[in-house]
Amino acid sequence: MENIPESNLNINPVITKKNKKKSTNKLMKAFIYLCLILFALSILIPLGWSILAAFKHKSEFYGNPWALPEGLYLENFKTAFIKSHMGEYFFNSLFVTALALVILLVISIPAAYVLSRFNFKSKKLLNTIFAAGLFINVNYIVVPIFLLILDADKAIKQIFALPLSMTVFLDNKIVLALVYASTALPFTIYLLSNYLKTLPRAYEEAAMIDGCSYLQTLIKVIIPMAKPSIITVILFQFLAFWNEYIISMTLLTDPKLKTLPVGLMNLMAAQRSAVQYGKMYAGLVIVMLPTLILYMCVQKKLTQGMTVGGLKG
């Protein structure tokens, strides 16, 4: 029997361990890719099916549900947008969402800048309050919000002797936008302040030397540098405001002031009972389309805003 060299006995276990590690890494990568593919398919298949179903005629739903539409039946969109008032609801949602985002950014950006850059007595208390706000589910405080607005509405009527049938704060899209913005403040300030803490102070100091005030420094230096994080906030809160249902349904009782999610629920109930599935899916596409367009426009900045801070100097 031949003697095996000692050098081979020492090398082989090392090579075997490296090969096992490589094979384990490959299996982990394959498992992760498989999970990502399955997750993507679980989103894309229902999304694609809903879009295709929006172009189908009523008679096509009685056949193979996975069959492609025989043609582009645009009458579904026309009926949903005009006759079912989804067009009115669309512009109501657009107004409320845009106004809420403007109010939110106007308040949260300066607040985040102050909390991340300045030291003052109540700083820890404010940070604690905003951090606690992250754990409050807005759906649980809808009734208190409604009661506060109702009491304020009654008080205004009594002070100015307004008719009882008149509403001031209820059925008011501006008030709804204010409620949306206020409920989103904790998360927005938390995200922006943590991002601003990573930005180097050298740029601010240079701006101060050039004679810029704090407001000018915020507008000309901080906001451009924090653009990725601000875009992340806009995307997240746009999705939240655009798809919000419970607060809108509670505060806006006038049928003409409904937002898209509330209008869509009514449309789905009406078209399901009338077996008009094409119009129902057309309404669903009208709701989804703006969010898809916005995501495609800002997807590159989204990852950057979530993961990248400023350069450390």
C-alpha positions in Angstrom: 0.0 0.0 0.0 1.4 3.4 -1.1 2.1 6.0 1.5 0.1 9.3 1.0 2.3 12.4 1.4 1.6 14.4 4.5 1.3 17.6 2.3 -1.8 16.1 0.6 -3.3 15.2 4.0 -2.9 18.8 5.1 -4.3 20.4 1.9 -7.3 18.3 1.2 -9.4 19.2 4.3 -8.8 22.9 3.6 -9.9 22.5 -0.1 -12.9 20.5 1.0 -14.0 23.1 3.5 -13.7 25.9 0.9 -15.7 23.9 -1.6 -18.5 23.3 1.0 -18.6 27.0 1.8 -18.9 27.9 -1.9 -21.7 25.4 -2.4 -23.5 26.6 0.7 -23.3 30.2 -0.6 -24.6 29.2 -4.0 -27.5 27.4 -2.4 -28.3 30.4 -0.3 -28.2 32.7 -3.3 -30.4 30.4 -5.3 -32.9 30.2 -2.4 -32.9 34.0 -2.1 -33.4 34.5 -5.9 -36.2 31.9 -5.8 -38.0 33.7 -3.0 -37.6 37.1 -4.8 -39.0 35.6 -8.0 -42.0 34.1 -6.2 -42.6 37.3 -4.4 -42.4 39.3 -7.6 -44.8 36.9 -9.4 -47.3 37.1 -6.5 -47.5 40.9 -7.2 -47.1 41.0 -11.0 -49.6 38.2 -11.8 -52.7 39.8 -10.0 -51.6 43.2 -11.2 -51.4 42.1 -14.9 -54.6 40.1 -14.6 -56.5 43.1 -13.2 -55.2 45.3 -16.1 -56.2 42.8 -18.7 -59.6 42.2 -17.1 -60.3 46.0 -17.3 -60.3 45.7 -21.2 -62.7 42.7 -21.3 -66.3 42.7 -22.3 -68.9 41.4 -19.8 -69.4 38.2 -21.8 -65.7 37.3 -21.6 -65.8 36.8 -17.9 -67.9 33.6 -18.3 -65.1 31.8 -20.2 -61.5 31.1 -19.3 -60.5 33.8 -16.7 -56.9 33.6 -17.9 -57.7 34.2 -21.5 -56.4 37.4 -23.1 -59.1 40.1 -23.9 -60.6 39.7 -27.4 -60.2 43.5 -27.9 -59.6 46.7 -26.1 -63.1 47.4 -24.7 -62.5 51.0 -23.6 -66.2 51.5 -22.7 -65.3 50.1 -19.3 -63.0 53.1 -18.5 -65.5 55.6 -20.0 -68.3 54.2 -17.8 -66.2 54.1 -14.7 -64.6 57.5 -15.2 -67.8 59.5 -16.2 -71.0 57.6 -15.3 -69.6 56.1 -12.0 -68.0 59.5 -11.1 -64.5 58.0 -10.7 -63.2 61.1 -12.5 -64.6 63.4 -9.8 -63.2 61.1 -7.1 -59.9 61.1 -8.9 -59.5 64.9 -8.8 -60.7 65.0 -5.2 -58.0 62.5 -4.3 -55.4 64.4 -6.3 -56.2 67.7 -4.6 -56.2 66.2 -1.1 -53.0 64.2 -1.6 -51.1 67.1 -3.2 -52.2 69.5 -0.5 -51.4 67.1 2.3 -47.9 66.5 0.9 -47.2 70.2 0.6 -48.3 70.8 4.2 -46.4 67.8 5.4 -43.1 68.9 3.8 -43.4 72.5 4.8 -43.7 71.5 8.4 -41.5 68.4 8.6 -38.4 69.6 6.8 -37.7 72.6 9.0 -38.7 70.5 12.1 -36.3 67.7 11.1 -33.5 70.3 10.5 -33.9 71.8 13.9 -34.1 68.5 15.7 -31.0 67.2 13.9 -28.8 70.3 14.1 -29.6 72.3 17.2 -29.6 71.6 20.9 -32.3 73.0 23.2 -34.1 72.1 26.4 -37.1 70.3 25.0 -35.3 68.5 22.2 -35.3 65.1 24.0 -39.0 65.5 24.8 -39.9 66.3 21.2 -37.9 63.4 19.9 -39.7 61.1 22.4 -43.1 62.4 21.3 -42.4 61.9 17.6 -40.9 58.4 18.3 -44.0 57.5 20.3 -46.1 58.7 17.3 -44.6 56.0 15.2 -46.4 53.3 17.2 -49.9 54.9 17.0 -52.2 53.3 14.3 -54.2 56.1 12.8 -57.2 53.8 12.3 -57.6 53.5 16.1 -57.9 57.3 16.6 -60.4 58.1 13.8 -63.3 58.4 16.2 -61.5 60.9 18.5 -60.4 62.9 15.4 -64.0 63.0 14.2 -65.4 64.1 17.6 -62.8 66.9 17.9 -63.6 68.2 14.4 -67.4 67.9 15.1 -67.0 69.9 18.4 -65.0 72.5 16.5 -67.6 72.7 13.8 -70.4 73.2 16.4 -68.3 75.9 18.2 -67.7 77.9 15.0 -71.4 77.8 14.2 -72.3 79.1 17.6 -69.7 81.9 17.6 -70.6 83.2 14.2 -74.3 82.3 14.3 -74.1 80.1 11.2 -76.9 77.8 10.0 -77.0 74.4 11.6 -77.2 72.7 8.2 -73.9 74.3 7.2 -70.6 72.4 7.7 -67.3 74.2 8.3 -64.7 71.5 9.1 -66.7 68.4 8.1 -67.0 67.7 4.4 -63.9 69.8 3.9 -61.1 68.6 1.7 -58.6 71.0 3.2 -59.3 69.7 6.7 -58.9 66.2 5.4 -55.5 67.1 4.0 -54.5 68.7 7.3 -55.5 65.5 9.1 -53.5 63.4 6.7 -50.4 65.6 7.1 -50.6 65.7 10.9 -50.9 61.9 11.2 -47.8 61.5 8.9 -45.6 63.9 10.8 -44.0 61.4 13.3 -42.7 59.0 10.6 -41.6 61.8 8.3 -39.7 63.8 10.9 -38.1 60.6 12.2 -36.9 59.6 8.7 -35.7 63.1 7.7 -34.0 63.9 11.0 -32.0 60.7 10.9 -31.0 61.3 7.3 -29.9 65.0 8.1 -27.8 63.8 11.0 -25.6 62.0 8.4 -25.0 65.1 6.3 -21.6 66.9 7.0 -21.8 70.3 8.6 -19.0 71.7 6.4 -21.4 72.8 3.7 -23.6 74.6 6.2 -20.6 76.3 7.8 -19.4 77.4 4.3 -22.9 78.8 3.6 -22.9 80.7 6.9 -19.5 82.2 6.1 -20.9 83.4 2.8 -23.7 85.3 4.7 -26.6 82.8 4.4 -29.2 82.8 7.2 -30.5 79.5 8.7 -33.5 79.6 6.3 -31.3 80.3 3.3 -29.0 77.5 4.3 -32.0 75.1 4.7 -33.3 76.0 1.2 -30.1 76.3 -0.7 -27.9 73.6 1.0 -29.8 71.1 3.1 -32.9 70.5 0.9 -30.8 69.7 -2.2 -28.6 67.4 -0.3 -31.5 65.7 1.3 -33.4 65.2 -1.9 -33.2 61.3 -1.9 -34.8 61.2 1.5 -37.4 63.8 0.7 -38.4 61.8 -2.5 -38.7 58.7 -0.3 -41.1 60.5 2.0 -43.1 61.8 -1.0 -43.5 58.3 -2.4 -44.4 56.6 0.9 -46.8 59.3 2.0 -48.4 59.6 -1.5 -49.2 55.9 -1.3 -50.6 56.3 2.2 -52.7 59.4 1.4 -53.9 58.1 -2.0 -55.0 54.7 -0.7 -56.4 55.9 2.6 -60.1 54.9 3.2 -61.3 55.1 6.8 -60.5 58.8 7.6 -61.8 59.9 4.2 -65.0 57.9 4.6 -65.5 59.4 8.1 -64.8 63.1 7.4 -66.3 63.4 3.9 -69.9 62.4 3.8 -70.9 64.4 0.8 -71.0 62.1 -2.3 -69.4 64.7 -4.5 -66.4 65.0 -2.2 -65.5 61.3 -2.0 -61.9 60.2 -2.6 -61.0 57.4 -5.0 -60.7 54.5 -2.4 -64.2 55.3 -1.1 -65.6 55.7 -4.6 -64.0 52.5 -5.7 -65.6 50.5 -2.8 -69.0 51.8 -3.9 -68.3 51.1 -7.5 -67.2 47.5 -6.7 -70.3 46.9 -4.7 -72.6 48.3 -7.4 -70.8 46.6 -10.4 -70.5 43.3 -8.6 -74.3 43.2 -8.0 -74.8 44.1 -11.6 -72.1 41.6 -12.8 -70.2 44.3 -14.5 -66.7 43.1 -13.7 -65.0 45.0 -16.5 -66.1 48.3 -15.2 -65.1 47.3 -11.7 -61.5 46.4 -12.8 -61.4 49.6 -14.9 -62.0 51.6 -11.7 -59.3 49.6 -10.0 -56.8 50.5 -12.7 -57.7 54.2 -12.4 -56.8 54.0 -8.7 -53.5 52.1 -9.3 -52.2 54.0 -12.3 -50.9 57.2 -10.6 -49.0 55.2 -7.9 -47.4 53.0 -10.6 -46.3 56.1 -12.6 -44.9 57.8 -9.5 -43.0 54.7 -8.5 -41.4 54.3 -12.0 -40.4 58.0 -11.9 -38.6 57.9 -8.5 -37.6 54.2 -8.0 -33.8 55.1 -8.5 -34.0 57.7 -5.7 -36.0 55.5 -3.4 -33.2 53.1 -2.6 -30.8 55.9 -2.2 -33.0 57.7 0.2 -33.5 54.7 2.4 -29.9 53.5 2.5 -27.5 56.3 1.7 -26.6 59.2 4.0 -24.3 62.1 3.4 -20.5 61.9 3.1 -18.9 61.7 6.5 -16.4 64.5 6.8 
